[in-house]
Amino acid sequence: MSLVHEIDYGTPASKSETSVTLTIDGRQISVPEGTSVMRASMEAGIQVPKLCSTDMVDAFGSCRLCLVEIEGRNGTPASCTTPVAAGMVVHTQTGRLKDIRRGVMELYISDHPLDCLTCAANGDCELQDMAGAVGLRDVRYGYEGDNHVKARNNDDNNLKWMPKDESNPYFTYDPSKCIVCSRCVRACEEVQGTFALTIEGRGFGSRVSPGMHEHFIDSECVSCGACVQACPTATLTEKSVIQIGQPEHSVVTTCAYCGVGCSFKAEMRGEELVRMVPWKDGQANRGHSCVKGRFAYGYSAHKDRILNPMIREKVTDPWREVTWDEAFAHVASEFRRIQYQYGRDSIGGITSSRCTNEETFLVQKLVRAGFGNNNVDTCARVCHSPTGYGLGQAFGTSAGTQNFDSVEESDVVIVIGANPTDGHPVFASRLKKRLRQGAKLIVIDPRRIDLVRTPHVEAAYHLPLKPGTNVAVMTSLAHVIVTEGLYDEAFIRERCDWSEFEDWAAFVSEPYHSPEETEKFTGVPAQSVRGAARLYARGGNGAIYYGLGVTEHSQGSTTVMAIANLAMATGNIGRPGVGVNPLRGQNNVQGSCDMGSFPHELPGYRHISDDATRDIFEKLWGVKLNNEPGLRIPNMLDAAVDGTFQGLYVQGEDILQSDPDTKHVAAGLAAMECVVVQDLFLNETANYAHVFLPGSTFLEKDGTFTNAERRINRVRKVMSPRNGYGDWEVTQKLAQAMGLSWNYQHPSEIMDEIAATTPSFALVSYDYLEKTGSVQWPCNEKSPQGSPIMHVNGFVRGKGKFIRTEYVATDERTGPRFPLLLTTGRVLSQYNVGAQTRRTDNVVWHAEDRLEIHAHDAEMRGIRDGDWVKLASRSGDTSLRALITDRVAPGVVYTTFHHPNTQANVITTDFSDWATNCPEYKVTAVQVSPSNGPSQWQTEYDEQARQSRRIASKLEAAE
């Protein structure tokens, strides 16, 4: 194995379809019009020396190394800023150019530390490479320069010197090695869109500065790593490279955090991970990353990780480590006993949205073929199940319509119920770039998220609706579009059912759906709604991106259908730049749904009651499948409390922390006789487990993830599983212990079975993915190259379906006891329940969950910033510290759910979406009052968790 090298062409590719032919060093080459001479040279196999150029950012022309000579032109223009022209004749290597380049390099080296042998960038330094490329052999100006490279100068303090900034937990900034190429500044601006860096000073005193001469940790830097990736020297260097050294081989794999599905090169020394570097050919991220995917992988080797199986008789007992064979035999025996005693339907399983498609497929197969029932569910139940239902009803398929590249052609973007800069930061960077180019933004959110106003980006409209009124706002937008004649009649007549549209149009045209009427209970000014509706309908390509702020409501499915109605009414479906796009929360939540993780659906979203579909699987699996839908997660917990559901296999999910109404979840788990948890750590659900099976990380397995754009990406094993097995192997061995004759030798064989049984995956194989890099389903005979854009020539269901979306207020109401509304979400540095990110240095940015509260509400309650407060609802109470802010409106409070010692979900209720049981996390009536510290419930919970995590006896670690 060796390092996966990527060619840096120096400047971005031109998208022009017109070709230009020129000659470079005697070689004729044709390139798109607008291509730089530098890029054309590289495509011809001729490398022009450069320092300030990289193909991730626009040309800058400051280093003066890339000069060329062009016949018929005076001077020596910079090749990075000079576009090609027809018939141009370019010379990249002449005596004159060589002299100029050596002179430029002499100036750079005259004021640069020459500690190359001990420098962390030794072997990966472009300055070092360019010195060799131009033939630098001596420096006429000496090596002292203006001397900001040493702390002392002739025994005196050197006031021009700056110490190394090591404040960021993941990388260092050494000003003495800065050559002021501005690549980091431009990457922060053009790629990330944060504008956290600048160049301060003049001449030899110039250097990079985070913010106003701040430390990196105190600045606006979001630690995405774009600056580190762009830096050509050791000025910005990963601490892991400083500690371990340069990597010697790399493997391309896929990030295991959010649903963007970024591709990375895992760069290794042996089996030690040195760093994760975003892969430029990754079609979801295009070479960019966020702090989680780039740096927060340390959890894989954290001391808390469990590496051996454990069992115990009662949840009050300490854990006892056992061999894998003992664990499998114990689980099989217990599950068989429970089914014999309580019936076939008394056990079930929960698949993981963090595991691969192949692993998820096996878990649902184990439940259906091994348990003999359909009691299987997944975390999508509590996040995007309304997406599956709503889009399935309207379009005929349960997934987003576009690829991420599509946003580059959007003219108007609606972001509703999502916070991309925190939850999906790489996509947010691409969105912000498009907005800086002139696209318009409409934000529909109770909270003032960053996108409402961020550097060089400001939303045209922010509709700060009252939590729980999504349907009313979306229907009022439709009211304006229909009553003002802004709909696309030609599209509707051709692609949708016209009679259903007429019925829907009459419905939304009712006066009580007007913005003026809905303003009375949504709180959104009517004129803002009318302006936003006109902008979306008239503004060109209109795209809608939404998140859990849409789905996690009692009318989540209704809102999804309302979004689909809006897109169809305006003709914003079926081409680049438009569409309906759910931003998925976890790395494989789309894939877990695709793989048949719902109790009523087999893989490919086919209902379990369909005889023909069942027949496909029955013939292949050699078993008779139950044709009745099984239990959803809430039903499993209810049945457990009732005594009829007694066994649960949970792979890679923490339902005690992530699911609503924590006390009810705890009661359900406590009532079961055998709870099996398969995970990396003793999570909160494991407090009530009887068997713990250690899991493997994404670095330790082969497989595939499917991201929010339906893109199937390869996950490749870069190190051996520390627990001894990949998660797919654990599930297979458990199935074998239960009498099933599975014998998969590699996950590729599981994917072959998926392809053989699932029409949308028909042509997907590991060989195909090796050739294409990735593919978006459906990938079959009709779409052999995959489907970047859905519904191009017609909807999957035939005609698009308009559906009435009547607003029904949630039963969760405010009142004298609970006058405020709580809504929840994520922050950039943390991920979901925090099991991974809390075990990394990301805790520097978010060490605890805080309660955001408006100054007006805080003052009324005598609360100051940082005070402990009690947060109480009808379900329970917890305590956390207050954060006074104007991001939330009076009457609304907000918190995250990343830390188990807060347990925010003890507050949330059991209200849920009418169609899918997706919990109503986003609307909870609460009261906030001063507190002295953790509540009694938190104290009792912490003690119970501590007792539950005791390990009595240990075996030798599997690794």
Secondary structure as UniProt FT lines:
FT   STRAND          19..24
FT   TURN            25..26
FT   STRAND          27..32
FT   TURN            33..34
FT   HELIX           37..43
FT   TURN            44..45
FT   TURN            55..56
FT   STRAND          69..70
FT   TURN            71..72
FT   TURN            79..81
FT   TURN            86..87
FT   STRAND          89..91
FT   HELIX           95..110
FT   HELIX           116..118
FT   TURN            120..123
FT   HELIX           126..133
FT   TURN            134..135
FT   TURN            140..141
FT   TURN            145..146
FT   STRAND          152..153
FT   TURN            154..155
FT   STRAND          156..157
FT   TURN            159..160
FT   STRAND          171..173
FT   HELIX           175..177
FT   HELIX           183..186
FT   HELIX           187..192
FT   STRAND          197..200
FT   HELIX           203..205
FT   STRAND          207..210
FT   TURN            211..213
FT   HELIX           216..218
FT   HELIX           226..230
FT   STRAND          236..238
FT   HELIX           239..244
FT   STRAND          249..254
FT   TURN            259..260
FT   STRAND          263..269
FT   TURN            270..271
FT   STRAND          272..278
FT   TURN            280..281
FT   TURN            283..287
FT   HELIX           291..295
FT   HELIX           298..301
FT   TURN            303..304
FT   STRAND          310..311
FT   TURN            315..316
FT   STRAND          319..321
FT   HELIX           324..342
FT   HELIX           344..346
FT   STRAND          347..351
FT   HELIX           357..365
FT   HELIX           366..371
FT   STRAND          376..378
FT   HELIX           379..382
FT   TURN            383..384
FT   HELIX           385..394
FT   HELIX           404..409
FT   STRAND          412..416
FT   HELIX           420..423
FT   HELIX           425..436
FT   TURN            437..438
FT   STRAND          440..444
FT   HELIX           450..452
FT   STRAND          453..454
FT   TURN            455..456
FT   STRAND          457..458
FT   STRAND          461..463
FT   TURN            467..468
FT   HELIX           470..483
FT   TURN            484..485
FT   HELIX           489..495
FT   HELIX           498..508
FT   HELIX           511..513
FT   HELIX           515..522
FT   HELIX           526..538
FT   STRAND          542..546
FT   HELIX           548..551
FT   TURN            554..555
FT   HELIX           556..569
FT   TURN            570..571
FT   TURN            576..577
FT   STRAND          579..582
FT   TURN            587..588
FT   HELIX           589..594
FT   TURN            595..596
FT   TURN            599..600
FT   STRAND          601..602
FT   TURN            603..605
FT   STRAND          606..607
FT   TURN            608..609
FT   HELIX           611..621
FT   HELIX           633..642
FT   STRAND          647..651
FT   HELIX           655..658
FT   HELIX           662..671
FT   STRAND          674..679
FT   HELIX           685..688
FT   STRAND          691..694
FT   HELIX           698..700
FT   STRAND          703..706
FT   TURN            708..709
FT   STRAND          711..715
FT   TURN            722..723
FT   HELIX           727..737
FT   TURN            738..739
FT   HELIX           747..757
FT   HELIX           759..761
FT   TURN            762..763
FT   HELIX           766..772
FT   STRAND          774..776
FT   TURN            784..785
FT   TURN            796..797
FT   STRAND          820..825
FT   TURN            828..829
FT   TURN            832..833
FT   TURN            835..836
FT   HELIX           837..839
FT   HELIX           841..844
FT   STRAND          850..853
FT   HELIX           855..860
FT   TURN            861..862
FT   TURN            865..866
FT   STRAND          868..872
FT   STRAND          877..884
FT   TURN            890..891
FT   STRAND          892..896
FT   TURN            900..902
FT   HELIX           904..906
FT   TURN            914..916
FT   TURN            921..922
FT   STRAND          924..930
FT   HELIX           936..948
FT   STRAND          951..953
//
